[in-house]
Amino acid sequence: MIEIKKLVKDYGELRAVNGIELKINDGEILGFLGPNGAGKSTTFKVLTGYLQPTAGNIFVGNKNIKDHSLEIRKMIGYLPENNPLYVEMTVYDYLRFVADIREIKDFKKRLKEVISQCGLHGVVHKPINTLSKGYRQRVGIAQAILHDPEILILDEPTSGLDPNQIAEIRELIIQLGKEKTLIISSHIMQEVQAVCDRIVIINRGEIVADGKTAELTENIDNIDKISIELKNAEAEDIFGLKETIQGITKISCEAKDDKLQAEIEYLAENDIREDLYLQIKKEKWILLEMHRKHASLEEIFRNLTSNGGNK
Ligand code: ADP
């Protein structure tokens, strides 16, 4: 188990991570989601021992990273953001080099396994700079799993890839998730939604949501939203709908010229459309537009992080 306790990381005056508390169970596939500048990479760098925390502690399997840095590094595989590789080297030479640093004993056997797992058969003897971005990413993942770590941390693993490459890397990630604790960061909701059991949303260095992907999605599926555009109505009349129609959870309203635009949220099980129509008719408001939409996870993410990133 990984336990992050009140983690703080400052860069000079800037607080990039502000008191993160998080427990990650063995075998979990955790999505670390947040806009650019939220503090995802910084958290990963501290977690992998590349940076010292300003305050707080990280325990991996009950061992404090401060006292057991080397040991814990052996348990973790890490694909940094932008996947820095020695691009003049061939895939073989690069992995050999990583294996030497990691002091991997049976390199030949391990290389075979990793090449097969990452689908690198055709490119082993090619220089990395001749490979497509998708293949480079596979090489990055290969170096991260070469020492067969229990925990794998992938920072924005599909960033900059085309849709086919994304699908391939996603498939590889799903396979790896079957045998390892996996932590993946992304600033794209669908990315983590597709592969993760649990999603933690981070904004401005703080956790703003944490839940099972299915639960987060379920709660969101429960809420529907109706947008209406009206004439001859006042904002206070619209807010008053909360009293007359049952099941409304939230109303927002904006006047534009002689029109009013309103968004009405309600629990999906109480379909308010009929009552809303009858009320509009009764009040003799002129209905210019009305449409319904489901709130998506993407929207919740945007709401939770709408004050933007730090960058
Ligand atoms: P994310 O990975 O979520 O995009 P980062 O952890 O990279 O976020 O960055 C968090 C904040 O810390 C940002 O405001 C970023 O500009 C700042 N930051 C990141 N790395 C450094 C650094 N080496 N020196 C100074 N500021 C940094």
Boltz pocket constraint, residues with backbone or C-beta under 6 A from the ligand:
constraints:
  - pocket:
      binder: B
      contacts: [[A, 11], [A, 14], [A, 15], [A, 16], [A, 34], [A, 35], [A, 36], [A, 37], [A, 38], [A, 39], [A, 40], [A, 41], [A, 42], [A, 43], [A, 310], [A, 311]]
      max_distance: 6.0
